[in-house]
Amino acid sequence: MPQITVEYSARLAGMFDRRAFALALHADASALIDSTLGSFKTRFHRLDDVVIGAGAETDLMVHVDLAILPGRSRDLKQKLGQTALDLLVRHLGEVAGNTVQATVEVRDLAGADYHKQVVR
């Protein structure tokens, strides 16, 4: 926990500093939700086929799904979502004539069904 999945339009690959985004999000969010830095896991999925609105090639998207263990207040989740969105936009860099829809969803993991083991 937390489990973070980022989906992004393939055309953003050269514009989106994914590693820097993940590291910044891990650091900021760990303090916000009182979770250890080593517990954060982020995976990125490049999307080759994305259609937004009328389908213009310059309409791109990036979406962050941030799943945390239950028990945090709605206010804390809203603050976490806004923090993630601000970091996301900051790490997009110059989008060079494109329009990017950046979105974040913060949700609870199904606590009773979440299992973890660290193997060394």
N, C-alpha and C positions, 0 to 999 in steps of 0.2 A: 504494500500500500504506500502511496498512491499509484494507481495505474493510469498512465497518460497515453492517449493515442492521438496522433496528429495526422490528418489527411490533408493533402495539398495538391493543387493543380500542378501537373508536370512542368508547365511553363514557368513555375515559380522556382524551380530547382536552383538556378543560378542567382536568384534574388533573395532567397530565404536562408539565413544562417541558422540552420536547424540545431546544430550542436550548441552554439552560444545561447540560443533560445532555451533549450532544455536545461542547460546548466544554470542559467539565470532563474528560470522557473523553479527548479529544484531548491535553490538557495532561498528565494523569497517565500515560496510556499511552505517550506519546512518550518520556518519561523512563525508563519501565520497560523498554521494548523497544528503546531507542536508535534511534528513528526520527524523522525531521524532522517537526515539527508540520504543515508544509505538505503533507505526504504523506497526511494523514488525510482520509478522505471518509466522511461518514455520511449515509444516506438513511433516511427514515421512511415506513412504509407503514401507513396507517390501515386496520384491518380492520372492515368493517361486519358481517360474519357470523362469529361465533366461538361455538362451543359447548364448554363445559367441563363435565366430569362429567355431572350430571343435567340440566344446561342452565339453571340459575338465571340470571336476568337480572343478578344482582349478582356473578356470577363472571366476572372479567375477566382478561386476560393481557397481558403485554408480554414480548417475546423479542428478545434481542440476538444477532446472528450476527457475530462478530468474526473476520475472516479476515486472517491475517498471512503474510508470506513464511516459508518453512520454515527450520529451523535453530535455533529457540529450544527450550530445555529444557522438559520436562514441568512442572517446578517453576515456571518463569517463566510458562508458559501458565496454570497454576493461579492464580498470583498476579494475573495480568492479568484472568482471569475473575472472581475475587473482588473486585478493584478495580472492575471494570465493574458487577458486581451491587450493590456497596455504593453506588456513585454513582447507579445506576438507582433504587434504593429511596429514596434521599435526594431525588431529583428528581420522585418521584411525588407528593409532598405529601400532603394529606388525601384519602383515598380514599372518604370519606363513606358508610360503611355497605356498601361493596363489599368483596369479597375478590379480591385481585390475585395471580396467580401470575406472579412475575418470574423469568425464566431467561436465562442467558447461555451461549453456546457459543463457545469459542475453537478455531479450526481453522487448518490450513495452507492457503494458496493453492497451487494447482498451479504451483510456481515456474517450470517450463519453459514454461508456457503463459500466463504473465502478462506483458502488454505495457503500456507506459505512454509517453505523450508529452505534454509540457506545451506548449500552443500559446499564444503571446502576440500 
